[in-house]
């Protein structure tokens, strides 16, 4: 076996597809069963550059055939809407919208159909740190099936793309981390979107967001105090507060809440992204806030670069690109973290002291600063263009 991929999320599946297409042998180990993996509704905003990069391998097909597009965002400040047409500044290239769990399902099914191997309900428990010492260029991944059966996968490279992957991170990889002093309550509501647009709504009560996922599903975010618990936010309280912050009439959000969670806003970048024959991708390499919708895109872009290096190594016998994987990806990862941090500050900065859930005496000042930022989007062409390209994921010199 050339490559063992740990994790059947977006990063792991993109790597596996591209290796299989290039004749490089690989297996994927996935902790969840197929049904559970396909039900984990998460991200849904896919950048222009991600879709264009997926086209040559056919992996963009589910997005292009079944997804929708979005090129307009609405900023609602205390219920007052400001519509920003960012696609107009990027040559008509906005976001694609397609739920992550449906994309993962399509990619997993497609991999199996063309002969790929996914070991579902199998938990990778260790990467043998001595394997390479015994046989240079070799690795062993120890795993345990849900039935209790143990197995070992011998390979020449390991792609660690299993979420945070903290228990499998090799020694010598450093983590840079930060936690924000508030949380987001996330819900998936079984209802048509309130608007065809993404809505970001900074409010004196805290931030809220409305994001389309499909004609029948809409995702909402609600900023809550750092110590908030789900039981303190029953469905009727959530929907009522969303309506207030979004400037909608009471009862506007009336669908069934099919998923709810509290999201800790933690960020992390691990570096280097490679140690020996182990390579990190996706959430194992970095965590990013949902602000700006960059998480799945970073994972896809990691996977595309890493797979190129692995193909060069195992199909063509050249290791230069693979050896530069970490140096190639980290500058882009840090730039994206910076943009996400900027977006989070735009949305949430200073409205309330959410660490205590009390009014912050600086809130009025921060709220006025936010108003100035929103105004700048509509009055400063250079700033508007910068935001449009960063948000949509369109390179300034892109023409495709």
C-alpha positions in Angstrom: 0.0 0.0 0.0 1.4 3.4 -1.0 -0.8 5.7 1.1 -3.2 5.4 4.1 -5.7 8.2 4.4 -7.2 8.7 7.9 -10.6 10.5 7.6 -13.2 10.4 4.9 -14.1 14.1 5.1 -13.5 16.5 2.2 -9.7 16.5 2.5 -9.3 12.8 2.8 -11.7 12.0 0.0 -10.2 14.5 -2.5 -6.7 12.9 -1.8 -8.1 9.4 -2.2 -9.9 10.2 -5.5 -6.9 11.8 -7.1 -4.5 9.0 -6.0 -6.8 6.3 -7.3 -7.1 8.1 -10.6 -3.3 8.3 -10.9 -2.8 4.6 -10.1 -1.4 5.2 -6.6 -2.7 2.6 -4.2 -4.5 3.9 -1.0 -7.0 3.0 1.6 -9.2 5.3 3.7 -9.9 4.7 7.3 -13.1 6.4 8.7 -14.4 6.3 12.2 -18.1 6.7 11.3 -20.3 4.4 9.4 -21.5 5.6 5.9 -24.9 6.7 7.1 -23.5 8.8 10.0 -20.9 10.4 7.8 -23.5 11.4 5.2 -25.7 13.1 7.9 -23.2 15.4 9.4 -24.5 18.7 7.9 -21.7 21.4 8.2 -20.3 23.8 5.8 -21.8 24.7 2.4 -20.1 27.7 0.9 -17.5 26.7 -1.7 -15.1 29.2 -3.2 -14.7 29.9 -6.9 -11.1 28.8 -6.8 -12.0 25.5 -5.1 -14.5 24.5 -7.7 -12.2 25.4 -10.6 -9.4 23.4 -9.1 -11.8 20.4 -8.6 -13.1 20.4 -12.2 -10.2 18.5 -14.0 -10.7 15.5 -11.7 -14.5 15.5 -12.1 -14.9 16.2 -8.3 -16.8 19.4 -9.0 -19.6 17.6 -10.7 -22.0 17.3 -7.7 -21.5 21.0 -6.9 -22.1 22.1 -10.5 -25.0 19.7 -11.2 -26.9 20.0 -7.9 -25.6 23.1 -6.1 -26.7 26.7 -6.4 -24.7 29.9 -6.6 -24.5 33.1 -4.5 -22.9 36.4 -5.3 -24.7 38.8 -3.0 -24.4 39.2 0.8 -26.7 41.2 3.0 -25.4 42.9 6.1 -28.2 43.7 8.5 -27.3 46.1 11.3 -30.0 46.2 13.9 -32.5 45.0 11.3 -31.5 47.5 8.6 -30.3 45.8 5.5 -27.3 46.7 3.3 -27.0 44.5 0.2 -23.5 44.0 -1.3 -23.1 42.5 -4.7 -19.6 41.0 -4.4 -19.8 38.9 -7.6 -20.2 42.2 -9.6 -16.6 43.0 -8.5 -15.2 39.6 -9.4 -16.4 39.2 -12.9 -19.6 37.4 -11.8 -17.7 34.8 -9.8 -19.3 34.3 -6.4 -19.7 31.3 -4.2 -21.2 27.9 -5.0 -23.5 26.6 -2.3 -23.8 22.8 -1.7 -24.1 21.1 1.7 -20.8 19.5 2.9 -22.5 16.3 4.0 -24.1 15.7 0.5 -20.7 16.4 -1.1 -19.0 13.9 1.2 -21.7 11.4 0.4 -21.3 11.8 -3.3 -17.5 11.6 -3.2 -17.6 8.6 -0.9 -20.0 6.8 -3.2 -18.0 7.7 -6.3 -14.8 6.5 -4.7 -16.3 3.1 -3.9 -17.9 2.8 -7.4 -14.5 3.2 -9.1 -12.8 0.6 -6.9 -11.5 2.6 -4.0 -11.4 1.3 -0.4 -13.1 3.0 2.6 -12.9 1.1 5.9 -16.0 2.6 7.6 -16.7 2.2 11.4 -12.9 1.9 11.9 -11.0 4.1 14.3 -7.4 4.8 13.7 -5.8 4.6 17.1 -2.1 5.0 16.5 0.6 5.6 14.0 3.6 3.4 14.8 6.4 5.9 15.5 9.1 3.2 15.2 8.0 1.9 11.8 10.2 4.3 9.8 13.2 3.6 12.0 12.8 -0.1 11.3 12.2 0.4 7.6 12.9 3.9 6.1 9.9 5.1 4.1 7.5 2.8 5.8 4.6 3.4 8.3 2.0 1.4 10.1 -1.4 2.6 11.1 -3.1 0.7 13.8 -6.9 0.7 13.8 -9.8 -0.9 15.6 -13.1 -1.8 14.0 -16.4 -1.2 15.7 -16.7 -5.0 16.2 -13.5 -4.9 18.3 -11.3 -6.4 15.6 -7.8 -4.9 15.4 -5.9 -4.3 12.1 -2.8 -2.7 10.9 -2.3 -0.9 7.6 1.3 -0.9 6.3 2.0 2.0 3.8 4.7 4.4 2.7 2.8 7.6 3.6 0.0 8.6 6.0 -2.4 11.5 5.3 -3.9 12.6 8.6 -7.2 14.2 7.7 -9.4 13.1 10.6 -10.8 16.2 12.2 -8.6 17.6 14.9 -6.7 14.3 15.0 -5.0 15.3 18.3 -4.2 11.8 19.4 -2.3 11.0 16.2 -0.3 14.2 15.7 3.4 13.2 15.5 5.9 14.7 17.9 7.7 17.7 16.6 4.6 19.4 15.2 3.7 22.7 17.0 0.2 24.0 17.6 -0.6 27.8 17.6 -4.0 28.2 19.2 -6.5 30.9 20.3 -10.0 30.8 21.8 -12.5 33.7 21.4 -14.5 34.8 24.5 -17.9 33.8 23.1 -19.6 30.9 21.3 -22.0 30.4 18.4 -25.1 28.3 18.7 -25.6 26.6 15.4 -28.8 25.2 14.1 -30.0 23.5 10.9 -33.7 24.3 10.3 -36.0 22.4 8.0 -37.3 25.3 6.1 -36.8 27.3 2.9 -34.4 30.2 3.3 -35.8 33.5 4.3 -33.8 35.1 1.5 -31.8 33.9 -1.5 -28.9 35.8 0.1 -26.5 35.0 2.9 -27.4 37.4 5.7 -24.9 38.5 8.4 -26.6 40.4 11.2 -24.5 42.2 13.9 -27.0 43.3 16.5 -26.7 44.9 20.0 -27.9 41.6 21.4 -25.1 39.7 19.5 -24.5 38.4 16.1 -26.8 36.2 14.0 -26.4 34.7 10.5 -28.7 33.1 7.9 -27.0 30.7 5.3 -28.7 28.8 2.6 -27.9 25.1 2.4 -30.6 23.7 0.1 -34.2 24.5 -0.8 -35.3 22.7 2.3 -32.5 23.4 4.8 -31.2 26.7 6.2 -28.3 27.1 8.7 -28.4 29.7 11.4 -25.7 31.1 13.8 -26.5 32.8 17.0 -23.8 34.4 19.2 -24.1 33.3 22.8 -22.0 33.8 26.0 -18.9 31.6 26.4 -20.5 29.6 29.2 -23.8 29.1 27.5 -25.3 25.6 27.5 -27.7 24.1 24.9 -30.4 23.4 27.6 -30.5 27.2 28.3 -31.5 27.7 24.6 -34.7 25.7 23.8 -36.0 25.9 20.3 -38.5 28.6 20.9 -35.9 30.9 22.5 -33.5 30.3 19.6 -36.0 31.0 16.9 -37.4 34.1 18.7 -33.9 35.6 19.2 -32.9 34.8 15.6 -35.9 36.7 14.4 -35.0 39.7 16.6 -31.4 39.9 15.4 -32.2 39.3 11.8 -34.9 41.9 11.8 -37.6 39.5 10.9 -41.2 39.4 12.3 -42.0 37.1 15.2 -42.6 33.5 14.0 -40.6 34.0 10.8 -38.3 31.1 11.6 -40.9 28.3 12.0 -39.3 25.2 10.6 -38.2 22.1 12.6 -34.7 22.4 14.1 -33.1 19.1 13.0 -29.6 19.8 14.3 -28.3 22.1 17.0 -24.9 22.5 18.7 -22.7 24.9 20.6 -19.6 25.9 18.6 -16.5 26.9 20.5 -14.8 29.5 18.4 -11.2 28.1 18.6 -8.6 28.6 16.0 -5.4 26.6 15.4 -2.6 26.2 12.9 -0.2 23.3 13.2 3.2 23.5 11.7 5.0 22.0 10.0 2.3 20.1 8.2 4.5 17.1 7.6 6.7 15.0 9.9 8.5 12.0 8.4 6.0 10.2 6.2 2.9 11.7 8.0 1.1 14.7 6.3 -1.6 16.8 7.9 -4.6 18.1 5.9 -8.0 19.7 6.7 -9.0 20.2 10.4 -6.0 18.1 11.5 -3.8 20.8 10.1 -5.9 23.8 11.1 -9.1 24.9 12.7 -10.8 28.1 11.6 -13.9 29.9 12.6 -17.0 29.7 10.3 -16.7 33.5 9.7 -16.3 33.8 5.9 -17.0 30.1 5.2 -13.3 29.1 4.7 -13.0 25.8 6.5 -14.0 23.3 3.8 -12.2 25.3 1.2 -8.9 25.2 3.1 -9.3 21.4 3.4 -9.9 21.0 -0.3 -7.0 23.2 -1.2 -4.7 21.2 1.2 -5.8 18.0 -0.4 -5.3 19.2 -4.0 -1.7 20.3 -3.2 -0.9 17.2 -1.1 -2.2 14.8 -3.7 -0.1 16.4 -6.4 3.0 15.8 -4.3 2.0 12.2 -3.5 1.3 11.5 -7.2 4.7 12.9 -8.1 6.3 10.7 -5.4 4.6 7.4 -6.1 3.7 7.6 -9.7 6.7 9.5 -11.1 9.4 9.0 -8.5 10.1 12.7 -7.7 9.7 13.9 -4.1 10.4 17.7 -4.5 6.8 18.9 -4.5 5.9 16.6 -1.6 8.8 17.8 0.5 7.6 21.4 0.0 3.9 20.7 1.0 4.1 22.5 4.3 6.0 25.5 3.0 3.6 25.8 0.1 0.4 25.6 2.1 1.2 27.5 5.4 1.3 31.1 3.9 -2.2 30.6 2.4 -3.5 29.1 5.6 -2.3 32.0 7.7 -3.7 34.6 5.2 -7.1 32.8 5.4 -7.0 32.8 9.2 -6.3 36.5 9.1 -9.3 37.1 6.9 -11.6 34.9 9.0 -10.4 36.8 12.1 -11.2 40.1 10.4 -14.7 38.8 9.5 -15.3 37.6 13.0 -14.4 41.0 14.4 -16.7 42.6 11.8 -19.6 40.4 13.0 -19.0 40.1 16.7 -16.4 42.5 18.0 -17.4 44.4 21.1 -21.1 44.1 20.9 -21.4 42.5 24.3 -18.9 41.1 26.8 -20.0 37.5 26.1 -17.5 36.0 28.6 -20.0 37.2 31.3 -23.1 37.8 29.3 -23.3 41.4 30.5 -23.5 44.7 28.7 -20.1 46.0 27.7 -19.7 49.8 28.3 -17.7 49.9 25.1 -20.5 48.3 23.0 -21.8 51.6 21.6 -18.3 52.6 20.4 -17.7 49.2 18.8 -21.1 49.3 17.2 -20.4 52.6 15.6 -17.1 51.2 14.3 -19.0 48.4 12.7 -21.3 50.9 11.0 -18.2 52.7 9.6 -16.9 49.4 8.3 -20.2 48.6 6.6 -20.3 52.1 5.1 -16.7 51.7 3.8 -17.8 48.6 1.7 -20.2 50.9 -0.2 -18.0 54.0 -0.4 -14.4 52.8 -0.9 -14.0 50.9 -4.2 -10.6 49.5 -3.4 -11.7 48.2 -0.1 -14.9 46.7 -1.6 -12.9 45.0 -4.3 -10.4 43.5 -1.8 -13.3 42.2 0.3 -15.1 40.7 -2.7 -12.1 38.8 -3.9 -11.1 37.5 -0.5 -14.7 36.5 0.4 -15.5 34.7 -2.9 -12.1 33.1 -3.2 -11.3 34.6 -6.5 -7.7 35.4 -7.4 -7.2 39.0 -8.6 -5.6 37.8 -11.9 -8.2 34.9 -12.4 -10.1 35.0 -15.7 -11.7 31.6 -15.6 
